[in-house]
Amino acid sequence: KRLIMTDQSANATNEAKKVRIDNLHCVYTYCLNNVDCRRTLLLEYFGEQYLSSQCKKYIATRCDNCCSVAQTKLIDFTILTKHIISLVDQLTKKLRSTTINQVIDILKGSKQKTIKDAGYDKLEQFNIAEEVSRINLERLLSKLILDGYLHQDISINDTYGTATAYIRVGKINTFPSPITLSVCLKKENPDVSSTISNNSIHNRLVDACLIKLKDELKLISSEYNIKYSTILSETALKQMALTMPRTKQEMLRKTVEMTTIKYDMYKLDRLLSITCLFGSKLDEEKREDLISGGLKRKREATTTTTTTTTSSYFQDKTNSNIKKKK
């Protein structure tokens, strides 16, 4: 968005920028969608029809959503949408600048000190969407921006090389049709038994890595007397913890908000040392898990062989006893 908004070329008219921002929102919505078939979504965009059953037909080439065994349901979010619009309106009048993360934190009933200090925990909308997952709230807010119920502005800070997105109430305030969203009720890998160990290891290390990254970023931001979210958002830190980059180039490539200017300005190699450490731990635990899994299979194979041999032995002995009786 920063690149689009700062484009000074002759073709970068306000109308052109709006189209590019809308296209960017479409891509963002596509990435957040963890329910619908990827191929169906792509081909529908180009005006073609494609049944998700065709994608599921060939196991080797299924998209990530079709690979998962999921129960989905179309949920009406119209009432929640009205609460969101009311909340954004209240926050905008008070703050004049409201981010998507702030809105989601209030809807989810966040216990952050900043939320309580500002008195947001007293708002009617506080914790109203406790049972809705964060990613589904992001999807809903993205949809509301695309449909015109909310409007998003980009503020660029040239000093720190950052771009912040703020939302406000859009021009559309009527609901001719319900605001619906396909939600994944249950989603699990079909081959859970073979991957559950690795997944639990990964999740545990990701959580620990995220805590370390956040603590270190707070230290860095305190040295510059700014908020840590000015440097990197919570989403960027989560992305970093999930991917655990090992090099500067990898961190720049895999973390959307990361730029070379930002990396050098704030000496974010301190974050890289953390992701390298946890990446090495993950590799080591995966190796140990693989070795222990191999030993377990070997023991099982040995047990099976022993059982078969013993059974055969007794079978031969039984036959010989029968012959003796004759």
C-alpha positions as CSV (number, residue, x, y, z in Angstrom):
1,K,0.0,0.0,0.0
2,R,2.9,2.4,0.8
3,L,4.3,1.8,-2.7
4,I,1.0,2.4,-4.3
5,M,0.3,5.6,-2.3
6,T,3.8,7.0,-2.9
7,D,3.8,6.3,-6.6
8,Q,4.4,9.7,-8.4
9,S,4.4,8.4,-12.0
10,A,2.2,10.0,-14.6
11,N,-0.2,7.0,-14.6
12,A,-0.6,7.1,-10.8
13,T,-3.9,9.1,-10.7
14,N,-6.2,8.9,-7.7
15,E,-8.6,6.7,-9.6
16,A,-5.7,4.3,-10.6
17,K,-4.5,4.2,-7.0
18,K,-8.0,3.3,-5.8
19,V,-8.2,0.5,-8.3
20,R,-4.8,-0.9,-7.2
21,I,-5.8,-0.6,-3.5
22,D,-9.0,-2.5,-4.2
23,N,-7.1,-5.2,-6.1
24,L,-4.7,-5.4,-3.2
25,H,-7.7,-6.0,-0.8
26,C,-8.9,-8.8,-3.1
27,V,-5.5,-10.5,-2.8
28,Y,-5.5,-10.0,1.0
29,T,-9.0,-11.5,1.3
30,Y,-8.0,-14.4,-0.9
31,C,-5.0,-15.1,1.4
32,L,-7.2,-15.0,4.5
33,N,-9.8,-17.3,3.1
34,N,-9.1,-20.7,4.7
35,V,-12.4,-22.3,3.6
36,D,-13.1,-22.1,-0.1
37,C,-11.2,-23.9,-2.9
38,R,-8.3,-21.8,-4.2
39,R,-8.9,-22.8,-7.8
40,T,-12.6,-22.0,-7.6
41,L,-11.8,-18.5,-6.3
42,L,-9.1,-17.8,-8.9
43,L,-11.2,-19.0,-11.9
44,E,-14.3,-17.2,-10.7
45,Y,-12.3,-14.0,-10.6
46,F,-11.5,-14.5,-14.3
47,G,-15.2,-15.3,-15.1
48,E,-14.8,-19.1,-15.3
49,Q,-16.7,-21.8,-13.4
50,Y,-14.8,-24.5,-11.5
51,L,-16.2,-27.0,-9.1
52,S,-14.2,-27.7,-5.9
53,S,-15.0,-31.4,-6.4
54,Q,-12.6,-31.3,-9.4
55,C,-9.8,-30.0,-7.2
56,K,-10.4,-32.7,-4.6
57,K,-10.5,-35.4,-7.2
58,Y,-6.7,-35.6,-7.5
59,I,-5.0,-35.9,-4.1
60,A,-1.5,-34.9,-5.4
61,T,-2.7,-31.5,-6.8
62,R,-5.3,-30.4,-4.2
63,C,-5.1,-26.8,-3.0
64,D,-4.4,-26.3,0.7
65,N,-8.0,-25.7,1.6
66,C,-9.2,-28.8,-0.2
67,C,-6.4,-30.8,1.4
68,S,-8.0,-30.2,4.8
69,V,-11.1,-32.1,6.1
70,A,-13.3,-29.1,7.0
71,Q,-16.9,-28.5,8.1
72,T,-18.0,-25.1,6.9
73,K,-21.1,-23.0,7.6
74,L,-22.4,-19.8,6.1
75,I,-22.9,-17.5,9.0
76,D,-24.9,-14.2,9.0
77,F,-22.7,-11.5,10.5
78,T,-25.1,-8.6,9.8
79,I,-25.7,-7.8,13.5
80,L,-22.0,-8.0,14.3
81,T,-21.3,-5.7,11.3
82,K,-23.6,-3.1,12.7
83,H,-21.8,-3.3,16.1
84,I,-18.4,-3.0,14.2
85,I,-19.6,0.1,12.3
86,S,-20.8,1.7,15.5
87,L,-17.6,0.9,17.3
88,V,-15.4,2.3,14.5
89,D,-17.6,5.5,14.5
90,Q,-17.1,5.9,18.3
91,L,-13.3,5.3,18.1
92,T,-12.8,7.6,15.2
93,K,-14.6,10.5,16.9
94,K,-12.4,9.9,20.0
95,L,-9.1,9.0,18.4
96,R,-9.4,10.2,14.8
97,S,-7.2,7.2,13.9
98,T,-8.3,3.6,14.4
99,T,-6.5,0.5,13.2
100,I,-8.0,-2.9,12.4
101,N,-6.0,-4.5,15.3
102,Q,-7.5,-2.0,17.8
103,V,-11.0,-2.9,16.6
104,I,-10.4,-6.6,16.8
105,D,-8.8,-6.4,20.2
106,I,-11.9,-4.7,21.6
107,L,-14.3,-7.1,19.9
108,K,-12.3,-10.0,21.3
109,G,-12.2,-8.6,24.8
110,S,-8.4,-8.1,25.0
111,K,-7.0,-7.6,28.5
112,Q,-4.2,-5.3,27.3
113,K,-3.4,-2.4,29.7
114,T,-3.9,0.1,26.9
115,I,-7.4,-1.2,26.3
116,K,-8.3,-0.8,30.0
117,D,-6.6,2.5,30.4
118,A,-8.5,4.0,27.5
119,G,-11.8,2.6,29.0
120,Y,-12.6,0.5,26.0
121,D,-13.5,-2.4,28.2
122,K,-16.6,-0.4,29.2
123,L,-17.8,-0.2,25.6
124,E,-20.9,-2.1,24.6
125,Q,-18.9,-3.9,21.8
126,F,-16.2,-5.1,24.2
127,N,-15.8,-8.9,24.0
128,I,-18.9,-9.1,21.8
129,A,-17.1,-11.4,19.3
130,E,-15.3,-13.6,21.8
131,E,-16.3,-16.8,20.0
132,V,-15.3,-15.5,16.5
133,S,-11.7,-16.4,15.6
134,R,-9.3,-13.5,15.0
135,I,-8.7,-14.5,11.4
136,N,-12.5,-14.6,10.7
137,L,-12.7,-11.1,12.2
138,E,-9.9,-10.0,9.8
139,R,-11.8,-11.6,6.9
140,L,-15.0,-9.8,7.9
141,L,-13.4,-6.4,8.3
142,S,-11.6,-6.9,4.9
143,K,-15.0,-7.7,3.4
144,L,-16.6,-4.6,4.9
145,I,-13.8,-2.4,3.5
146,L,-14.2,-4.0,0.0
147,D,-18.0,-3.5,0.2
148,G,-17.7,0.1,1.2
149,Y,-19.1,-0.2,4.8
150,L,-15.7,0.8,6.1
151,H,-13.0,3.0,4.5
152,Q,-9.3,2.5,4.9
153,D,-6.7,5.3,4.8
154,I,-2.9,4.9,4.6
155,S,-0.7,7.2,6.6
156,I,3.0,7.2,5.7
157,N,5.8,8.1,8.1
158,D,8.8,9.1,6.0
159,T,11.0,9.4,9.1
160,Y,10.7,5.7,10.1
161,G,9.8,4.3,6.7
162,T,6.5,2.9,7.9
163,A,3.0,2.9,6.6
164,T,0.0,2.5,8.9
165,A,-3.6,1.7,7.8
166,Y,-6.4,3.4,9.6
167,I,-10.1,2.7,9.2
168,R,-13.2,4.8,9.4
169,V,-16.9,4.5,8.6
170,G,-17.6,4.2,4.8
171,K,-20.3,5.7,2.6
172,I,-22.6,2.6,2.6
173,N,-24.8,2.4,5.7
174,T,-27.7,0.3,4.5
175,F,-28.0,-3.5,4.4
176,P,-30.1,-4.6,1.4
177,S,-28.8,-8.2,1.9
178,P,-27.3,-10.0,4.8
179,I,-23.5,-9.8,5.5
180,T,-22.5,-13.5,5.3
181,L,-19.2,-15.3,5.6
182,S,-18.2,-19.0,5.1
183,V,-16.6,-20.1,8.4
184,C,-14.5,-23.2,9.0
185,L,-16.1,-24.9,12.0
186,K,-13.7,-27.8,12.2
187,K,-10.5,-28.3,10.3
188,E,-7.9,-31.0,10.7
189,N,-5.3,-32.7,8.6
190,P,-6.5,-36.1,7.3
191,D,-3.1,-37.6,8.3
192,V,-3.2,-36.3,11.9
193,S,-1.6,-39.4,13.4
194,S,1.6,-39.0,11.5
195,T,2.0,-35.2,12.0
196,I,0.6,-34.4,15.5
197,S,4.0,-34.7,17.2
198,N,5.8,-32.3,14.8
199,N,2.8,-29.9,14.9
200,S,2.9,-29.8,18.7
201,I,6.7,-29.2,18.7
202,H,6.3,-26.4,16.1
203,N,3.4,-24.7,17.9
204,R,5.3,-24.7,21.3
205,L,8.4,-23.2,19.8
206,V,6.5,-20.6,17.7
207,D,4.7,-19.4,20.9
208,A,8.1,-19.2,22.8
209,C,9.7,-17.5,19.8
210,L,6.9,-14.9,19.6
211,I,7.3,-14.0,23.3
212,K,11.1,-13.5,22.9
213,L,10.6,-11.4,19.7
214,K,8.0,-9.2,21.3
215,D,10.2,-8.6,24.4
216,E,13.2,-7.8,22.3
217,L,11.2,-5.4,20.0
218,K,9.9,-3.6,23.1
219,L,13.5,-3.1,24.3
220,I,14.5,-1.8,20.9
221,S,11.5,0.6,20.7
222,S,12.3,1.9,24.2
223,E,15.8,2.9,23.0
224,Y,14.2,5.1,20.3
225,N,11.4,6.3,22.7
226,I,8.6,5.0,20.4
227,K,5.9,2.3,20.5
228,Y,7.1,-1.1,19.3
229,S,4.1,-1.3,16.9
230,T,5.6,1.7,15.1
231,I,8.5,-0.6,14.0
232,L,6.6,-3.9,13.4
233,S,3.0,-4.9,14.0
234,E,1.8,-7.9,16.0
235,T,1.0,-9.6,12.7
236,A,4.5,-9.2,11.4
237,L,6.0,-10.6,14.6
238,K,3.7,-13.7,14.3
239,Q,4.7,-14.1,10.7
240,M,8.4,-14.0,11.8
241,A,7.8,-16.5,14.6
242,L,6.1,-18.9,12.2
243,T,8.7,-18.7,9.5
244,M,11.8,-18.4,11.7
245,P,14.1,-16.8,9.1
246,R,17.8,-17.7,9.3
247,T,19.3,-14.8,7.2
248,K,18.6,-11.1,6.6
249,Q,17.5,-11.8,3.0
250,E,15.1,-14.5,4.2
251,M,13.6,-12.1,6.9
252,L,13.1,-9.4,4.3
253,R,11.4,-11.8,2.0
254,K,9.2,-13.6,4.5
255,T,8.1,-10.6,6.7
256,V,5.8,-8.3,4.7
257,E,6.4,-5.2,6.8
258,M,10.2,-5.6,6.9
259,T,12.3,-3.3,4.7
260,T,16.1,-2.9,4.4
261,I,15.8,0.7,5.8
262,K,13.9,-0.5,8.8
263,Y,16.2,-3.5,9.4
264,D,19.3,-1.3,9.4
265,M,17.8,1.7,11.2
266,Y,16.5,-0.2,14.2
267,K,19.3,-2.9,14.2
268,L,16.7,-5.7,13.8
269,D,19.5,-8.2,13.5
270,R,18.7,-8.7,17.2
271,L,15.4,-10.2,16.1
272,L,17.2,-12.3,13.5
273,S,19.4,-13.9,16.2
274,I,16.2,-15.0,18.0
275,T,14.6,-16.6,15.0
276,C,17.9,-18.3,14.2
277,L,18.1,-19.7,17.7
278,F,14.5,-21.1,17.6
279,G,14.9,-22.3,14.1
280,S,17.9,-24.4,15.2
281,K,15.9,-25.7,18.2
282,L,13.0,-26.7,15.8
283,D,15.4,-28.5,13.5
284,E,17.0,-30.4,16.4
285,E,13.6,-31.4,17.9
286,K,12.4,-32.6,14.5
287,R,15.5,-34.7,14.1
288,E,15.0,-36.3,17.6
289,D,11.4,-36.9,16.8
290,L,12.3,-38.5,13.5
291,I,14.9,-40.7,15.2
292,S,12.6,-41.8,18.0
293,G,9.9,-42.5,15.5
294,G,12.3,-44.7,13.5
295,L,13.3,-46.6,16.6
296,K,9.7,-47.1,17.5
297,R,8.9,-48.5,14.1
298,K,12.0,-50.8,14.3
299,R,10.9,-52.1,17.7
300,E,7.4,-52.7,16.4
301,A,8.8,-54.6,13.4
302,T,11.1,-56.7,15.7
303,T,8.1,-57.5,17.9
304,T,6.0,-58.6,14.9
305,T,8.9,-60.9,13.7
306,T,9.3,-62.4,17.1
307,T,5.6,-63.1,17.5
308,T,5.5,-64.7,14.1
309,T,8.5,-66.9,14.8
310,T,7.1,-68.0,18.2
311,S,3.7,-68.8,16.7
312,S,5.3,-70.9,14.0
313,Y,7.4,-72.8,16.6
314,F,4.4,-73.7,18.7
315,Q,2.6,-74.6,15.5
316,D,5.3,-77.1,14.6
317,K,5.4,-78.5,18.1
318,T,1.7,-79.0,18.1
319,N,1.9,-80.9,14.8
320,S,4.7,-83.2,16.2
321,N,2.6,-84.0,19.3
322,I,-0.3,-85.0,17.1
323,K,1.9,-87.3,15.1
324,K,3.2,-88.9,18.4
325,K,-0.4,-89.6,19.6
326,K,-1.1,-91.4,16.3
